[in-house]
Amino acid sequence: MPRSSNRNIIEQSFTVLALANVEQTMADAFSADERGDAAAADSDLAHAAEMLQAIDAVHHRRYLSTRSAVARLGVTIGERLLAYERDEDFLRYRQLVRMEPAAFRSIVSRLAVHPIFNPKYGKTAPVEDQIAIALFRFGHDGNGASVKNTAELCAFSEGSIVNFTRRTVEALCALEKSVLCWASEGEKKESKKWVEDRCGVKKWRNGYASVDGVHILCAWGPGLDGGDSFMNRKRRFSFNIQLITLLHTLRIIGYDIGHRGASSDARAWACSAIIATPRRYLNEGEWIWADLGYPYAPYLVSPYQHLAATKSVDFRRFNYNLSSIRIRSEHAMAYVKGRFPALKGYRGLLATPEAEEYAQDYILACLVAHNLAMKEDDAGRYLVYVKEGLEREMRPNDVDWSNVNEDEEMERLAAEGRERSHEAWSVSQQNEAQEYTTTDRKDLRIDEAKERREGLHDALNKTRKLRFEDTTWRSRQKEMTRVQLAESDKRRMDSLLRAA
């Protein structure tokens, strides 16, 4: 049964009470007429007529309460954008929609064909205005993104602002598979070249992407489950979003949305499609760079533990060189939040499961719009957005930008190759499941991940003409120095001798 709106409830209650009053008044009028009191009867009949008129007025009025006129600008946001582009005032243009004119036109052309902007009945506002209003709200945080302020600046009613935003969010989410797609072969090639140029180690080039978690803060305390599941480790309400980004362009090629702030990166990553089907994304010998918040896996490479790195020159050297690549995850998150500051604090009320689902769609829409817009960015725009999103001083290695074109035929052949690789991998996993226990399979994955890191560490030393100073192969597997491993072995032997 559909829910009744507050207006319908008020109308029904008023009608019932008014009709009861009319019925009683008519009865009083008949009684007065029988007594011969014509004046009282006429008064009761007049009152009954007024009540019937009031019922009719309530059912035919759009607004029940008195409304005051709201002063609005004489031009819409779409007209302002056209004027700014005509006058080449691109700074003000970007302040409104947070992207270049070519990017905005491209997004409008892709969203305009969505059914939500083409209703069968009625007339809607121009699509350009509706999308521009949503992008304006994406591009502002705090009170700047409120419905009231947006309505006053964009020359539309507050109800229209809400409707336009919801339509744009729905249309953008419909593009997620084609926009937030995995890296093309051309992108992989350029990203691998970037990694090799950045670190100077040829064997490191196959790690062309990086994964990290980003917390989207909630402006208000959620009303779901007491808000405890939204509380992150910094005691802030948030969503935990996993982003996989290309290292050279910072394009988002994978994501996982839906986890609350209390979820760790490892738990959120466990729901990623890459874990279930890694060969559909990564070829043999390719991997993704990660941090210490992620579990060991053959397709992930992470640094050594921080505590171990404080006691070993070898560990510190590897972690330092890896950080020059891993910092690109920080740049990618800053790039998104710098373009759309609404992601610095989601302002929606999280009081129902439907509201939480819309919040996830809102975040996803921002990611889709960002990927579409960045195609038209240049190095200068990249620096502006990253600087606004980092919220710290820029460093020399923060300045990096590139772009790449795609080849459709090459993509088709590569996709077919990955599918064949996935089928072979699936068969090997089934055979492995029959041969080993779950614990043994987990140990095998950990050993394979450590062996990959060991190979990369060895390649780094050979390239830099260095040697391992305070670790051995066996100690590095346990993330200990040579001395620590010897002491650990001695304690274990002493314990065995005492037990004997």
C-alpha positions in Angstrom: 0.0 0.0 0.0 1.5 3.4 -1.0 2.4 5.8 1.7 0.3 9.0 2.1 2.0 12.3 2.0 1.7 14.8 4.9 -0.5 16.9 2.7 -2.9 14.1 2.0 -3.1 13.2 5.7 -3.8 16.9 6.6 -6.5 17.1 3.8 -8.2 13.9 4.9 -8.2 14.9 8.6 -9.5 18.4 7.8 -12.2 17.1 5.5 -13.5 14.6 8.0 -13.6 17.2 10.8 -15.2 19.8 8.5 -17.9 17.5 7.2 -18.7 16.4 10.8 -19.0 20.1 11.7 -21.3 20.7 8.6 -23.5 17.8 9.6 -23.9 19.1 13.2 -24.5 22.7 11.9 -27.2 21.5 9.5 -28.9 19.5 12.4 -28.8 22.7 14.5 -30.4 24.7 11.6 -33.3 22.2 11.2 -33.9 22.3 15.0 -33.9 26.2 15.0 -36.3 26.2 12.0 -38.7 23.9 13.8 -38.6 26.2 16.9 -39.4 29.1 14.6 -36.0 30.8 15.1 -35.4 31.8 11.5 -32.3 34.0 12.3 -30.5 31.1 14.1 -31.4 28.8 11.2 -30.0 31.2 8.6 -26.8 31.7 10.6 -26.3 27.9 10.9 -26.9 27.5 7.1 -24.4 30.3 6.3 -21.8 28.6 8.5 -22.3 25.3 6.9 -21.9 26.9 3.4 -18.6 28.5 4.6 -17.3 25.2 5.8 -18.1 23.5 2.4 -16.3 26.4 0.6 -13.3 25.9 2.9 -13.2 22.1 2.0 -13.3 23.0 -1.7 -10.6 25.6 -1.3 -8.3 23.1 0.5 -8.6 20.6 -2.2 -8.0 23.1 -5.0 -5.0 25.0 -3.4 -1.5 23.9 -4.2 -0.1 25.4 -1.0 -1.9 25.3 2.3 0.3 27.8 4.2 0.9 31.4 3.3 3.9 31.8 1.0 6.1 34.9 0.6 7.7 35.8 -2.7 11.4 34.8 -3.1 13.7 37.1 -5.0 15.7 35.2 -7.5 18.3 36.0 -10.2 17.0 37.0 -13.6 19.2 34.4 -15.4 19.5 30.7 -15.0 22.8 28.9 -14.4 22.8 27.6 -17.9 22.6 31.2 -19.3 25.4 32.2 -17.1 27.6 29.4 -18.3 27.0 30.4 -21.9 27.8 34.0 -21.1 31.1 33.0 -19.3 32.1 30.8 -22.2 31.3 33.5 -24.8 33.4 36.0 -22.8 36.2 33.4 -22.2 35.8 33.9 -18.5 36.8 30.3 -17.8 37.6 30.9 -14.1 34.0 31.7 -13.3 32.9 28.9 -15.5 34.9 26.4 -13.6 33.7 27.9 -10.3 30.2 26.9 -11.2 30.6 23.4 -12.6 34.2 22.5 -11.7 35.3 21.5 -15.2 36.1 22.8 -18.6 33.4 23.9 -21.1 34.2 21.0 -23.5 33.9 18.5 -20.6 30.5 20.0 -19.5 29.2 19.8 -23.1 30.4 16.2 -23.4 28.6 15.2 -20.1 25.4 17.0 -21.2 25.4 15.2 -24.6 25.8 11.8 -22.9 23.2 12.3 -20.2 20.6 14.1 -22.3 19.5 10.8 -23.9 18.7 9.2 -20.5 15.0 8.6 -20.1 14.8 10.5 -16.9 15.5 13.7 -18.8 12.9 12.8 -21.5 9.5 12.3 -19.7 6.5 11.3 -21.8 4.3 13.9 -20.3 5.0 17.5 -19.1 7.8 19.9 -19.8 11.0 20.0 -17.8 13.8 22.6 -17.5 16.6 22.5 -20.0 19.0 19.5 -19.4 21.9 21.9 -19.3 20.4 23.7 -16.3 19.6 20.5 -14.5 23.1 19.0 -14.9 24.8 22.3 -14.1 22.9 22.6 -10.8 23.9 19.0 -9.8 27.6 19.7 -10.7 27.4 23.0 -8.8 26.3 21.1 -5.7 29.0 18.5 -6.3 31.6 21.3 -6.5 30.8 22.9 -3.1 30.9 21.8 0.4 29.3 23.0 3.6 26.5 25.5 3.3 27.6 26.4 -0.2 26.0 23.1 -1.4 22.7 23.6 0.5 19.4 23.5 -1.4 18.5 27.0 -0.2 21.7 28.7 -1.4 21.7 26.8 -4.6 18.1 27.8 -5.4 18.9 31.5 -4.8 22.0 31.4 -7.0 20.6 29.2 -9.8 17.1 30.8 -10.3 15.1 27.7 -9.6 12.8 26.6 -6.7 14.2 24.5 -3.9 12.1 21.5 -4.9 13.5 21.7 -8.4 17.1 21.8 -7.0 16.4 18.5 -5.3 14.8 16.9 -8.3 17.5 18.0 -10.7 20.2 16.6 -8.5 18.5 13.3 -8.1 17.9 13.0 -11.9 21.6 13.8 -12.6 22.8 11.3 -10.0 20.6 8.6 -11.6 21.8 9.4 -15.1 25.5 9.4 -14.1 25.2 6.1 -12.2 23.9 4.5 -15.4 27.3 5.3 -17.0 29.4 3.6 -14.4 30.3 0.5 -16.4 31.5 2.4 -19.4 33.3 5.3 -17.5 34.7 3.6 -14.4 36.1 0.7 -16.5 39.4 -1.1 -16.2 42.5 0.2 -17.9 42.9 -0.1 -21.6 46.0 -1.7 -23.2 47.2 1.7 -24.2 46.8 3.1 -20.7 48.6 0.1 -19.2 51.5 0.6 -21.6 51.8 4.3 -20.7 51.4 3.6 -17.0 54.1 0.9 -17.0 56.4 3.3 -18.8 55.7 6.0 -16.2 56.5 3.6 -13.3 59.8 2.6 -14.9 60.8 6.3 -15.5 59.7 7.2 -12.0 61.7 4.6 -10.0 64.3 3.5 -12.6 63.7 -0.2 -12.0 62.5 -2.0 -15.1 61.1 -5.0 -13.1 58.8 -2.7 -11.2 56.9 -1.6 -14.4 54.2 -4.2 -14.3 52.6 -2.5 -11.2 50.7 0.0 -13.2 47.8 0.7 -10.7 47.4 1.5 -7.0 44.6 0.8 -4.5 43.8 2.7 -1.3 40.8 3.5 0.8 39.3 7.0 1.2 36.8 8.0 3.8 33.9 10.2 2.7 32.9 12.0 5.9 29.3 12.5 6.9 28.3 16.1 7.8 25.6 14.9 10.2 25.5 11.9 12.6 23.8 9.0 10.9 20.5 7.8 12.4 21.1 4.2 11.3 22.2 1.6 13.9 23.1 4.4 16.3 25.8 5.5 13.9 28.4 3.1 15.5 29.0 1.3 12.2 29.8 4.6 10.5 32.5 5.6 13.1 36.0 5.2 11.6 39.3 4.9 13.5 39.5 8.7 13.8 36.2 8.8 15.5 34.4 10.5 12.6 31.3 9.3 10.8 32.1 8.2 7.2 31.9 5.8 4.3 34.9 3.7 3.4 35.4 3.8 -0.4 38.0 1.7 -2.2 39.6 3.3 -5.3 41.9 1.7 -7.8 43.7 4.3 -9.9 46.1 4.4 -12.8 49.4 5.8 -11.7 50.1 8.1 -14.7 46.7 9.7 -15.3 45.0 9.0 -11.9 41.9 7.8 -13.7 39.7 5.6 -11.5 39.6 2.1 -13.0 38.0 0.3 -10.1 36.0 1.1 -7.0 34.1 -0.5 -4.2 31.3 1.6 -2.6 28.9 0.5 0.2 31.1 0.0 3.3 30.6 2.2 6.4 33.5 3.9 8.2 34.0 1.2 10.7 35.0 -1.3 8.0 38.8 -1.6 7.5 40.4 -1.4 4.1 41.0 -5.2 4.1 37.3 -5.9 4.8 36.2 -3.5 2.1 38.7 -4.9 -0.3 37.4 -8.4 0.3 34.3 -7.5 -1.6 36.2 -6.4 -4.7 35.7 -8.2 -8.0 39.5 -8.4 -8.4 39.7 -10.9 -5.5 37.1 -13.2 -7.1 38.4 -13.0 -10.7 41.9 -11.4 -10.7 42.8 -12.8 -14.2 39.9 -10.8 -15.8 41.8 -7.6 -14.8 45.5 -8.5 -14.4 47.7 -10.5 -16.7 50.3 -12.9 -15.5 53.1 -11.0 -13.8 51.0 -7.8 -13.2 50.1 -6.5 -9.8 48.6 -3.6 -7.9 50.5 -1.5 -5.3 48.8 -1.4 -1.9 49.6 -0.3 1.6 49.8 -2.2 4.9 46.1 -2.2 5.4 45.6 -4.9 2.7 46.2 -8.7 3.1 49.0 -10.6 1.3 48.0 -11.7 -2.2 49.9 -12.6 -5.4 48.4 -9.6 -7.2 49.2 -7.1 -4.4 52.6 -5.6 -3.4 52.8 -3.7 -0.2 55.7 -2.3 1.9 57.3 -3.8 4.9 55.9 -3.2 8.3 56.7 0.2 9.7 58.2 -1.2 12.9 60.5 -3.5 10.9 61.5 -0.6 8.7 62.6 1.5 11.7 65.2 -1.2 12.5 66.5 -2.1 9.1 68.3 -0.1 6.3 67.1 -2.6 3.7 63.5 -2.3 4.7 63.6 1.5 4.8 65.2 1.7 1.4 62.5 -0.5 -0.2 59.7 1.4 1.5 61.1 4.8 0.5 61.3 3.9 -3.2 57.8 2.3 -3.1 56.4 5.5 -1.5 57.3 7.5 -4.6 54.8 5.4 -6.5 52.2 4.9 -3.7 51.8 8.6 -3.2 49.9 8.6 -6.5 46.9 7.1 -4.6 46.9 10.2 -2.4 47.1 12.4 -5.5 44.1 10.5 -7.0 41.9 11.1 -4.0 43.0 14.7 -3.8 42.1 15.1 -7.5 38.5 13.9 -6.9 37.9 15.8 -3.7 39.6 18.9 -5.2 37.2 18.9 -8.1 34.1 18.0 -6.1 34.5 19.2 -2.5 31.1 17.8 -1.7 33.0 14.5 -1.1 34.8 16.2 1.8 31.5 15.9 3.8 28.3 14.4 2.6 25.4 16.6 3.7 22.5 14.2 3.3 20.6 12.8 6.3 21.2 9.1 6.8 18.0 8.1 8.6 16.7 5.3 6.4 18.3 2.5 4.3 17.0 4.3 1.2 18.9 7.4 2.2 22.1 5.4 2.6 21.6 3.9 -0.9 21.1 7.4 -2.3 24.3 8.6 -0.5 26.2 5.7 -2.2 24.8 6.7 -5.6 25.7 10.3 -4.9 29.3 9.4 -4.3 29.4 7.1 -7.4 27.9 9.9 -9.5 30.8 12.2 -8.4 33.3 9.6 -9.4 31.7 9.1 -12.8 31.5 12.9 -13.5 35.2 13.2 -12.4 36.4 10.5 -14.8 34.4 12.2 -17.7 35.7 15.6 -16.8 39.4 14.8 -16.5 39.6 13.9 -20.2 39.5 17.6 -20.9 41.8 18.7 -18.1 45.3 19.8 -18.8 48.4 19.9 -16.5 47.4 23.2 -15.0 43.9 22.1 -14.1 45.3 18.9 -12.6 47.5 20.9 -10.3 44.7 23.2 -9.1 42.4 20.4 -8.2 45.1 18.3 -6.5 46.3 21.2 -4.5 42.7 21.9 -3.3 42.2 18.3 -2.4 45.5 17.5 -0.7 45.0 20.2 2.0 48.8 20.4 2.5 51.7 22.1 0.7 52.5 20.8 -2.7 55.8 18.9 -3.1 58.0 18.5 -6.3 56.8 14.9 -6.9 53.2 16.0 -6.7 53.6 17.6 -10.1 52.9 14.9 -12.7 50.4 14.7 -15.5 49.8 12.7 -18.7 47.0 11.4 -20.9 46.6 8.6 -23.5 44.4 7.5 -26.4 42.8 4.1 -26.9 42.8 1.4 -29.7 39.5 -0.5 -29.9 40.8 -3.5 -31.8 43.7 -3.9 -29.4 41.2 -3.7 -26.5 39.0 -6.5 -28.0 42.0 -8.8 -28.4 43.3 -8.1 -24.9 39.8 -8.7 -23.4 39.6 -12.1 -25.2 43.1 -13.0 -23.8 42.1 -12.1 -20.3 39.0 -14.2 -20.5 41.0 -17.2 -21.6 43.4 -16.6 -18.8 40.6 -16.4 -16.3 39.2 -19.7 -17.4 42.6 -21.4 -17.0 43.0 -19.7 -13.6 39.5 -21.0 -12.5 40.5 -24.5 -13.4 43.8 -24.2 -11.4 41.9 -22.9 -8.4 39.5 -25.9 -8.5 42.4 -28.3 -8.6 44.1 -26.5 -5.8 41.0 -26.6 -3.7 40.9 -30.4 -4.0 44.6 -30.8 -3.3 45.1 -28.4 -0.4 43.3 -27.3 2.7 42.1 -23.7 3.1 44.9 -22.9 5.5 47.5 -24.4 3.1 46.1 -22.4 0.2 46.3 -19.2 2.3 49.9 -19.9 3.2 50.7 -20.5 -0.5 49.2 -17.1 -1.4 51.2 -15.4 1.4 54.5 -17.1 0.3 53.8 -16.1 -3.4 53.2 -12.5 -2.4 56.4 -12.4 -0.3 58.4 -13.9 -3.2 57.1 -11.2 -5.5 58.1 -8.5 -3.1 61.5 -10.2 -2.6 62.1 -10.2 -6.4 61.2 -6.5 -6.6 63.5 -5.7 -3.7 66.4 -7.6 -5.3 65.8 -5.8 -8.6 65.9 -2.5 -6.8 69.3 -3.3 -5.3 70.7 -4.5 -8.6 69.5 -1.4 -10.4 71.0 0.9 -7.7 74.1 -1.3 -7.4 73.4 -1.8 -3.7 73.6 -4.9 -1.5 71.5 -6.1 1.4 73.2 -4.8 4.6 71.3 -6.1 7.6 68.9 -8.8 6.3 68.9 -12.2 4.6 66.4 -13.9 2.4 65.0 -15.8 5.3 64.9 -12.8 7.6 63.1 -10.7 5.0 60.4 -13.4 4.7 59.7 -12.8 8.4 60.3 -9.0 8.2 63.2 -9.2 10.6 66.9 -8.1 10.5 69.6 -10.7 10.5 70.3 -10.1 14.2 66.6 -10.3 15.2 66.2 -13.6 13.3 69.2 -15.1 15.0 67.9 -14.0 18.4 64.5 -15.5 17.6 66.0 -18.8 16.5 68.1 -18.9 19.7 65.0 -18.4 21.9 63.1 -21.1 20.1 66.0 -23.5 20.5 66.3 -22.8 24.2 62.6 -23.3 24.6 62.8 -26.7 22.8 65.7 -27.8 25.0 63.9 -26.8 28.2 60.9 -28.7 27.0 63.0 -31.8 26.3 
